[in-house]
Amino acid sequence: MSNVIELEIAGIRAGLEITDAALSAQVRERYAEFIVANGRPHTHVRVAVIAGARFVPPRSGPWAIETYRDGNHLIYRSYYDAAWVNLERGYGLLELAPESDVENFLRVLYAQLGLRVGALLLHAAGVVKDHAGYVFFGASGSGKTTIAQFARELGYTVLSDDLVVVKKNDASVRVFGVPFRGGEMTDAPRVNHSARVAGLYALAHAPRHRLAALAPSDAVARLAACAPFVMAESASARCVMTLCSDLVARVPVRELHFNRDAGFWRVINEMG
Amino acid sequence: MKWADYPAPHSQVATQIVDDEAVIVLADAGEIIVLDPVGTRVWELSDGSHTVQQIVDVIGDEFEVTRDQARADVAEFLETLAREKIIVFEESAT
């Protein structure tokens, strides 16, 4: 069996060259839905497992992920893993301790790779209903997991309760499932599926369900604020802004006020 | 700030004009702000090639306000942008 595990997420291929048997097995199991064979990955990353590896010093607060672009290089560092990737030439190195995994690095990598092909990794719940994709975006606590749970109860396909990729192409905008889970919905799916986007919805808690128009500038700002890992330096942020502006021009973006029951689908359906 | 200074975008800023409103990302602070049309026009003119006085003149003409009002409003707005590290003041055109 080859040491290279090729993943395809939202049509973007990345190969992980892993010689460590335990890590290789973990990656093959966790990302099984997204593994492809005989592909030509855009980016090839060698993964080195190093006992005792430590990078960012321990600190309190949210899990530390330091990432930025240095020219064509993506730099990534966390407590137990660190990487560089030459995004232009498509190769890189990830070093990690045995107790770590590749998940956070992959999130950061795909956020950056996506920008190069018009794809935005977005903090959002993704739902497919009647072959149409609905994207509900917002910060932690905005209701993404609640939306996903209601959607599942109604029999709709849940792409994710936390992260999706929204990608434009010539004809349409599509939402893609990703293999990354949020922390709240522990049995959330890792669905390798996509659908044409019917609408993007910024989540807001309210006493009753309603949809509100968003000014295009507000819509761009709200979307950009939900793009993880790519807003901390201006070069990537400019790409995000351009992409968000393009998305807003192609797809309806509205604010969904909802009160944590499944009745919000009614106002979405009424809007058409 | 001096009237002969040239306001220019701060290096940490990314921006996009959407329907005549500027959406500005402050990368260092992780903040995103949206400017109204007047603020957007001031921002557009703060490109390093116009002095503060020239911006005042344009705003006075385009939005039909007195020069005194335009001077006061533009100066206050630019000072706010500079405090937020959205612009810097240069002594010569860039």
Interface residues (C-beta under 8 A of the other chain):
Chain A: A215 P216 S217 D218 A219 V220 A221 A224 A225 M231 A232 E233 S234 A235 A237 R238 V240 M241 T242 C244 S245 V248
Chain B: S11 Q12 V13 A14 T15 Q16 V18 D19 E21 A22 V23 V25 A27 D28 G30 I32 I33 V34
